[in-house]
Structure formats: C-alpha cells, structure tokens
C-alpha cells in the first residue's frame, strides 16, 4: 500500500538563538551627576539597539558618591561598542569609575585620570 503525500512537509523550526550574554554596566560618579550619567548611558545603549533589563542605584553613606548598575543583554558583535561607551563616559570629570562585566568573565574597567 502506498500513501500519497498531499501536503508538503512542514518546514523544520529553526533552532532557537542563544541569548546574548548578560552584562552589568556600572557607573560610579559624584552623587549630584549620577542621574545625568545614567540618562546618557540609557540613550547610548538605546542608539546601539540594546535594551536595559534592570537598573539598580545606590548611594554611598557619605553621600558624595553614587553608583548605578544597568543590566542588559549585549551580542558579541556589539561588545566593542559597549566598551567605547564606557570609555566615553569615563572621560567625564565627575565619573570615578566605569566598568562592565558579563557572566562569562569578560570585563572592562575605566578609571579616569
């Protein structure tokens, strides 16, 4: 007995793309300028097409310094541009440190002169 195939075979679903690595991008700056730095980072990430997953802000007990940690997924081909954002933000005289790290161990720290 032969069975005729009337309908074409359904295409096989594509393998799911692995999620881009998760990065934690941190800015430590003078407390009074943190909001401006955070907004600048947000706009630069948006221009790269990167979506912010979470934001955490903390202030030092002295009140002089504050930090924000932005969590985001960044594909490997944009990692260099993420580093360029860190270098650009690190040029501000109010910034004490900018760094990012991912769960795979890649990291970059910018310590302004």
ZINORZI-V918894 format. One record per residue. N is the residue number from 1. RES is the residue in one letter. PHI is phi in whole degrees, -180 to 180 (* if undefined). NEAR is the number of other ideal C-beta (glycine too) atoms within 10 Angstrom. D_CENTER is the distance of its C-alpha to the mean C-alpha in Angstrom with 1 decimal. Layout:
n->N res->RES phi->PHI near->NEAR d_center->D_CENTER
n->N res->RES phi->PHI near->NEAR d_center->D_CENTER
This chain:
n->1 res->X phi->* near->2 d_center->59.8
n->2 res->X phi->-110 near->3 d_center->57.1
n->3 res->X phi->-108 near->5 d_center->54.2
n->4 res->X phi->-84 near->4 d_center->53.2
n->5 res->X phi->-94 near->6 d_center->49.5
n->6 res->X phi->-89 near->5 d_center->49.4
n->7 res->X phi->-100 near->5 d_center->45.7
n->8 res->X phi->-65 near->6 d_center->43.3
n->9 res->X phi->-62 near->6 d_center->41.0
n->10 res->X phi->-67 near->6 d_center->37.7
n->11 res->X phi->-64 near->6 d_center->34.9
n->12 res->X phi->-72 near->6 d_center->32.9
n->13 res->X phi->-65 near->6 d_center->29.4
n->14 res->X phi->-68 near->6 d_center->26.6
n->15 res->X phi->-64 near->6 d_center->24.8
n->16 res->X phi->-63 near->6 d_center->21.5
n->17 res->X phi->-71 near->7 d_center->18.5
n->18 res->X phi->-67 near->7 d_center->16.6
n->19 res->X phi->-65 near->8 d_center->13.2
n->20 res->X phi->-63 near->16 d_center->10.3
n->21 res->X phi->-57 near->16 d_center->9.2
n->22 res->X phi->-88 near->15 d_center->7.3
n->23 res->X phi->-115 near->23 d_center->5.0
n->24 res->X phi->-119 near->17 d_center->6.1
n->25 res->X phi->-105 near->25 d_center->5.7
n->26 res->X phi->-119 near->16 d_center->9.3
n->27 res->X phi->-121 near->28 d_center->11.8
n->28 res->X phi->-113 near->18 d_center->15.5
n->29 res->X phi->-145 near->25 d_center->17.9
n->30 res->X phi->-59 near->15 d_center->21.3
n->31 res->X phi->-53 near->15 d_center->21.5
n->32 res->X phi->-69 near->11 d_center->22.9
n->33 res->X phi->-109 near->16 d_center->20.2
n->34 res->X phi->-60 near->21 d_center->17.1
n->35 res->X phi->-61 near->13 d_center->17.1
n->36 res->X phi->-65 near->12 d_center->17.3
n->37 res->X phi->-65 near->21 d_center->14.4
n->38 res->X phi->-63 near->18 d_center->12.2
n->39 res->X phi->-66 near->10 d_center->13.6
n->40 res->X phi->-61 near->16 d_center->13.1
n->41 res->X phi->-61 near->22 d_center->9.4
n->42 res->X phi->-58 near->15 d_center->9.4
n->43 res->X phi->-66 near->10 d_center->11.8
n->44 res->X phi->-67 near->17 d_center->10.2
n->45 res->X phi->-66 near->20 d_center->7.1
n->46 res->X phi->-63 near->11 d_center->10.1
n->47 res->X phi->-62 near->10 d_center->12.1
n->48 res->X phi->-82 near->16 d_center->10.0
n->49 res->X phi->82 near->10 d_center->10.3
n->50 res->X phi->-97 near->22 d_center->6.8
n->51 res->X phi->-100 near->9 d_center->7.6
n->52 res->X phi->-75 near->14 d_center->6.7
n->53 res->X phi->-92 near->12 d_center->8.4
n->54 res->X phi->-159 near->10 d_center->9.7
n->55 res->X phi->-134 near->14 d_center->10.4
n->56 res->X phi->-130 near->11 d_center->12.9
n->57 res->X phi->-118 near->13 d_center->15.2
n->58 res->X phi->-141 near->11 d_center->17.9
n->59 res->X phi->-122 near->12 d_center->20.8
n->60 res->X phi->-70 near->11 d_center->23.0
n->61 res->X phi->-61 near->6 d_center->26.6
n->62 res->X phi->-71 near->7 d_center->27.9
n->63 res->X phi->84 near->9 d_center->26.0
n->64 res->X phi->-79 near->11 d_center->25.3
n->65 res->X phi->-115 near->17 d_center->21.7
n->66 res->X phi->-144 near->21 d_center->18.7
n->67 res->X phi->-138 near->19 d_center->15.1
n->68 res->X phi->-130 near->19 d_center->12.1
n->69 res->X phi->-117 near->16 d_center->9.4
n->70 res->X phi->-108 near->21 d_center->6.5
n->71 res->X phi->-102 near->13 d_center->5.6
n->72 res->X phi->-155 near->22 d_center->3.9
n->73 res->X phi->-95 near->15 d_center->5.7
n->74 res->X phi->-133 near->21 d_center->5.7
n->75 res->X phi->-66 near->15 d_center->9.5
n->76 res->X phi->-55 near->11 d_center->11.3
n->77 res->X phi->-72 near->8 d_center->12.8
n->78 res->X phi->-104 near->18 d_center->9.7
n->79 res->X phi->-62 near->17 d_center->8.9
n->80 res->X phi->-63 near->9 d_center->11.6
n->81 res->X phi->-71 near->16 d_center->10.4
n->82 res->X phi->-65 near->21 d_center->7.1
n->83 res->X phi->-63 near->14 d_center->9.9
n->84 res->X phi->-65 near->13 d_center->12.1
n->85 res->X phi->-63 near->21 d_center->10.0
n->86 res->X phi->-61 near->22 d_center->10.3
n->87 res->X phi->-64 near->12 d_center->13.9
n->88 res->X phi->-65 near->14 d_center->14.7
n->89 res->X phi->-65 near->19 d_center->13.7
n->90 res->X phi->-68 near->20 d_center->15.6
n->91 res->X phi->-80 near->11 d_center->18.6
n->92 res->X phi->-70 near->17 d_center->19.3
n->93 res->X phi->-67 near->10 d_center->22.3
n->94 res->X phi->-87 near->15 d_center->21.1
n->95 res->X phi->-90 near->20 d_center->18.0
n->96 res->X phi->-97 near->17 d_center->19.0
n->97 res->X phi->-165 near->16 d_center->15.9
n->98 res->X phi->-131 near->25 d_center->12.3
n->99 res->X phi->-155 near->17 d_center->10.6
n->100 res->X phi->-135 near->23 d_center->7.8
n->101 res->X phi->-149 near->15 d_center->9.0
n->102 res->X phi->-122 near->20 d_center->9.0
n->103 res->X phi->-70 near->9 d_center->11.9
n->104 res->X phi->-89 near->10 d_center->13.8
n->105 res->X phi->102 near->7 d_center->14.3
n->106 res->X phi->-70 near->15 d_center->12.4
n->107 res->X phi->-156 near->11 d_center->11.7
n->108 res->X phi->-147 near->18 d_center->12.1
n->109 res->X phi->-123 near->12 d_center->13.8
n->110 res->X phi->-120 near->18 d_center->15.3
n->111 res->X phi->-113 near->10 d_center->18.4
n->112 res->X phi->-57 near->15 d_center->20.1
n->113 res->X phi->-74 near->5 d_center->23.8
